[in-house]
């Protein structure tokens, strides 16, 4: 995930009704922890992969069985 993609997701979440103040606070905390938007985007990509891994472990990923 790139920083631009992260910004786009942030804007889309606000459009869907997410609390912009809460998102901004979480983003600032993440930036403080990660040090840069690039590093935050790198971690976001890692968490996406980790979430997929756990979903697969729990059998939540649909598989075509043909």
N, C-alpha and C positions, 0 to 999 in steps of 0.2 A: 504494500500500500504506500502510495506517495503522499507527501504533505498536502498536495492539491486534492487528492481523493478524500483525505481525512476532512479537509475543509468542506468539500461537497457533501459528505455524509452528515457533517455537523449541521449544515444549512437545511438539508432535507429533513433531518430529525426535528428541527424547529418548525418547519412547515407542517409536519405531521402532528404537531401539538406538544412536543417535548418542552419542558421548562427551560427557556434559554439561560436563565440565571444559574440553574443547577448544572447544565451542560458546561457553561463557561467556567464555573467553579471547579468542576471535575477536570476540565481541560487544563486549567491553570495548575492544579495539583499534579497532573500528569506531566506537564511541561517542567515544573519544578523538580520532579523526581527524575525525569529522563534527561533534562538539560537542553533539548532542542526538539523542534517539530519533526525533524528527520528521524531522530532516535525514537520519538513517540510513535511515529508511523511504522518503524521497524518492529517495535514491540506489539503494536496492534496487529500486524501481519502474523507475528508469532502466536498471539492469543487466538486468532482465527483458526490457525492450523491446530492448536492445542484443543480448541473446542470441537473441531471436526473429529479429531482423534478420540476424544472421550465419547462423543455421540456414536461413533463407530463401535467402540468397545461395548456400549450399552445396547447395541443393536438398533439404534434409532435412524440409521442411514438406510433408506429403502434400496433393495437390490433386485434387479431383474433376474429371475431364476429360469431363464429359458435356455 
